[in-house]
Amino acid sequence: MEYKFTTANFEKEVLEADTPVLVDFYADWCGPCKMMAPIVDQLAGEYDGRIKVGKCNIDEEDGLARMYRVMSIPTMKIFVKGEAAATIVGAVSKEELEEEMKKVL
């Protein structure tokens, strides 16, 4: 299952989560973000129950994007116990993203 992270739910859904959380910071107009979407969706299904996966639209949630210093998109951050444990910037292969996810399990 994939979540939509917003300012309203970020603290509860990401920072206070019992499992690691992958946040995909993206924008609808971003080509590389569209390339990553099916990979992120696939990994969300494969890691369901072990890593929470969701998206944060930087155009709608620019405060979160600034807070986490998202300078270019797509940027994926993996949070563990409320801290950003890994950051992946740009379009990467499924294997590269999965490698980072496995590090936090």
C-alpha positions as CSV (number, residue, x, y, z in Angstrom):
1,M,0.0,0.0,0.0
2,E,1.2,3.5,-0.8
3,Y,0.5,6.5,1.3
4,K,0.2,10.2,0.6
5,F,2.3,12.2,3.0
6,T,1.2,15.7,3.9
7,T,2.1,18.3,6.5
8,A,-1.0,17.2,8.4
9,N,0.0,13.5,8.7
10,F,3.8,13.6,8.3
11,E,4.7,13.4,12.0
12,K,2.3,10.5,12.7
13,E,2.8,8.5,9.5
14,V,6.6,9.1,9.0
15,L,8.3,10.4,12.1
16,E,6.4,8.2,14.6
17,A,6.2,5.1,12.4
18,D,7.1,1.7,13.9
19,T,8.7,0.6,10.6
20,P,11.1,2.4,8.3
21,V,9.4,4.8,5.9
22,L,10.3,5.6,2.3
23,V,9.1,9.0,1.3
24,D,9.2,9.8,-2.5
25,F,9.3,13.6,-2.9
26,Y,8.0,14.3,-6.4
27,A,6.0,16.6,-8.6
28,D,3.4,15.8,-11.2
29,W,5.3,17.7,-13.9
30,C,8.6,15.9,-13.3
31,G,9.7,13.4,-16.0
32,P,12.2,11.4,-13.9
33,C,9.5,11.3,-11.1
34,K,7.1,9.6,-13.6
35,M,9.9,7.2,-14.5
36,M,10.3,6.3,-10.8
37,A,6.6,5.9,-10.0
38,P,6.2,2.3,-11.2
39,I,9.4,1.3,-9.4
40,V,8.3,2.9,-6.1
41,D,4.8,1.3,-6.5
42,Q,6.3,-2.1,-7.1
43,L,8.6,-1.9,-4.1
44,A,5.7,-0.7,-1.9
45,G,3.9,-3.9,-2.7
46,E,7.0,-6.1,-2.2
47,Y,7.9,-4.5,1.1
48,D,4.4,-4.1,2.5
49,G,4.4,-4.5,6.2
50,R,8.2,-4.1,6.5
51,I,8.7,-0.6,5.0
52,K,5.9,2.0,4.7
53,V,6.1,3.6,1.2
54,G,4.5,6.9,0.2
55,K,4.7,10.0,-1.8
56,C,4.9,13.7,-0.9
57,N,4.0,16.2,-3.7
58,I,6.5,19.1,-3.3
59,D,4.2,21.5,-5.1
60,E,1.5,20.9,-2.5
61,E,3.8,20.4,0.5
62,D,6.6,22.9,-0.1
63,G,7.2,23.3,3.6
64,L,8.1,19.6,4.0
65,A,10.3,19.9,0.9
66,R,12.2,22.8,2.4
67,M,12.4,21.2,5.8
68,Y,14.1,18.1,4.4
69,R,16.2,20.1,1.9
70,V,14.8,18.6,-1.2
71,M,16.7,20.5,-3.9
72,S,16.0,18.3,-6.9
73,I,13.4,15.7,-7.6
74,P,12.8,12.9,-7.4
75,T,14.3,12.6,-4.0
76,M,13.6,9.6,-1.9
77,K,14.4,9.6,1.8
78,I,14.2,6.6,4.1
79,F,13.2,7.5,7.7
80,V,14.1,5.3,10.6
81,K,12.8,6.2,14.1
82,G,12.1,9.8,12.9
83,E,15.5,10.4,11.3
84,A,16.4,10.5,7.6
85,A,18.7,7.4,7.4
86,A,19.2,7.5,3.6
87,T,18.7,9.9,0.7
88,I,18.5,8.9,-2.9
89,V,18.4,11.7,-5.5
90,G,17.4,11.3,-9.1
91,A,16.0,8.4,-11.1
92,V,17.7,5.2,-10.1
93,S,17.2,1.5,-10.9
94,K,14.9,-0.7,-8.9
95,E,18.0,-2.5,-7.6
96,E,19.7,0.6,-6.4
97,L,16.6,1.8,-4.5
98,E,16.0,-1.7,-3.1
99,E,19.6,-1.9,-1.9
100,E,19.1,1.3,0.2
101,M,15.8,-0.1,1.5
102,K,17.4,-3.4,2.6
103,K,20.1,-1.5,4.6
104,V,17.4,-0.3,7.1
105,L,15.7,-3.7,7.6
